[in-house]
Amino acid sequence: MKLLIDDAHIDDIKFIYEYFPVTGVTTNPTILSKIGGNPFDTLRRIREFIGEDAELHVQAVSKTAEDIVREAHHIVKILGANTYVKIPAVREGFKAMKILVDTSEILITATAIYTPMQAFIAGQCGASYAAPYVNRIDNMGFDGIRVAQEIQKIFIANCMEIEVIAASFKNSQQVLELCKSGVGAATVAPNIFNALIANSAIDDAVDNFIADFESFAGVNKSMLDFS
């Protein structure tokens, strides 16, 4: 399962990249609204930092299929290859996906997915990813993890090339459950990234090893001080 950062704050992105194996960055209009200003200024900074080989997911916000198609071309023209255009999995979105797949090489992430059938149709339209909103589905009284797992099973059963890119997590346990299911990717907010390995028992074990070493080697000593 690939891990991506679901955020647009460049300092947070740099921090996560420094410590974790990350495939790219996903954004949406809500995330970009927290930065403000020209959205392409923010997105250019992200693209410059992560490089041209990393995935960058950017959402189109137009309402008609024809405008979504134009917006998709505009996004990719500015941000370059490996930019996935996020398109809502609704009727106009499906129409736009079909046009883009038939007429261009633009990569598509189907977004705003709450049901397995949305994901299936997006895959049939040629999308590369389907993004179920795990926690938002939970908040509607359903099981977001189960929905993402069902989507994964549908893709496998129908030999579809599209992958799940699960989004909207409230805790690290949700990420773990999807990791065990072998979904294609998960996009995770910086605070959830840090929670993936947060465990006082781990910290205590490391501290105890260091204390035991220093008890015979000396304070602030390491293996570098010996030969």
TAVENDA-V280594 format. One record per residue. RES is the residue in one letter. BURIAL is + if it has 24 or more other ideal C-beta (glycine too) atoms within 12 Angstrom, else -. D_FIRST is the distance of its C-alpha to the first C-alpha in Angstrom with 2 decimals. Layout:
RES;BURIAL;D_FIRST
RES;BURIAL;D_FIRST
//
This chain:
M;+;0.00
K;+;3.78
L;+;6.51
L;+;9.82
I;+;13.23
D;+;15.14
D;+;18.58
A;+;21.44
H;+;23.38
I;+;23.43
D;-;24.32
D;+;21.37
I;+;19.02
K;-;20.82
F;-;20.57
I;+;16.81
Y;+;16.52
E;-;19.04
Y;-;17.23
F;-;13.44
P;-;11.07
V;+;10.60
T;+;10.06
G;+;12.73
V;+;14.62
T;+;15.27
T;+;18.80
N;+;21.08
P;-;24.87
T;-;24.87
I;+;22.91
L;+;25.26
S;-;28.26
K;-;27.73
I;+;28.46
G;-;31.18
G;-;33.21
N;-;32.29
P;+;28.58
F;-;28.46
D;-;29.75
T;+;26.69
L;+;24.30
R;-;26.19
R;+;25.85
I;+;22.07
R;+;21.98
E;-;24.48
F;+;22.51
I;+;19.00
G;-;20.67
E;-;20.85
D;-;17.81
A;+;15.32
E;+;14.27
L;+;16.69
H;+;16.82
V;+;20.41
Q;+;22.06
A;+;25.29
V;+;27.82
S;+;30.61
K;-;31.92
T;-;32.98
A;+;31.11
E;-;33.38
D;-;32.83
I;+;29.04
V;+;29.29
R;-;31.55
E;+;29.36
A;+;26.29
H;+;28.39
H;-;29.66
I;+;26.28
V;+;25.06
K;-;28.52
I;-;28.36
L;+;24.78
G;+;24.28
A;-;21.77
N;+;18.02
T;+;19.16
Y;+;17.70
V;+;20.41
K;+;19.50
I;+;21.97
P;+;22.75
A;+;22.47
V;+;26.24
R;-;29.08
E;+;29.83
G;+;26.16
F;+;25.82
K;+;29.01
A;+;27.74
M;+;24.53
K;+;26.80
I;+;29.14
L;+;26.54
V;+;24.94
D;-;28.49
T;-;29.91
S;-;27.36
E;-;24.14
I;+;22.73
L;+;19.02
I;+;18.55
T;+;16.25
A;+;17.92
T;+;18.27
A;+;20.35
I;+;18.97
Y;+;20.42
T;+;20.93
P;+;19.27
M;-;22.15
Q;+;21.46
A;+;18.00
F;+;19.71
I;+;22.45
A;+;20.26
G;+;18.59
Q;-;22.13
C;+;23.17
G;+;20.75
A;+;18.09
S;+;14.86
Y;+;12.86
A;+;13.99
A;+;13.72
P;+;14.94
Y;+;16.56
V;+;15.72
N;+;18.49
R;+;20.94
I;+;20.78
D;+;21.54
N;-;24.42
M;-;25.88
G;-;26.26
F;-;23.46
D;-;20.22
G;+;17.30
I;+;14.70
R;-;16.65
V;+;16.89
A;+;13.17
Q;+;13.03
E;+;16.15
I;+;14.86
Q;+;12.03
K;-;14.98
I;+;17.19
F;+;15.10
I;-;14.97
A;-;18.62
N;-;19.82
C;-;18.08
M;+;16.85
E;-;14.90
I;+;13.66
E;+;10.08
V;+;9.48
I;+;9.02
A;+;10.16
A;+;12.86
S;+;15.85
F;+;15.16
K;-;18.16
N;-;16.83
S;-;14.18
Q;-;14.65
Q;+;13.23
V;+;9.88
L;-;10.20
E;+;11.28
L;+;8.41
C;+;6.07
K;-;8.99
S;+;9.09
G;-;6.09
V;+;5.83
G;+;4.91
A;+;4.76
A;+;7.01
T;+;10.20
V;+;12.09
A;+;15.77
P;+;17.13
N;-;18.75
I;+;15.66
F;+;14.04
N;-;17.25
A;-;17.24
L;+;14.03
I;-;16.35
A;-;19.70
N;-;21.80
S;-;25.53
A;-;25.59
I;-;23.36
D;-;25.67
D;-;28.71
A;-;27.69
V;-;27.27
D;-;30.54
N;-;32.34
F;-;31.41
I;-;32.72
A;-;35.83
D;-;36.58
F;-;36.34
E;-;38.55
S;-;41.04
F;-;42.25
A;-;41.11
G;-;42.07
V;-;40.52
N;-;37.87
K;-;37.95
S;-;35.02
M;-;34.84
L;-;35.71
D;-;39.19
F;-;39.97
S;-;40.47
//
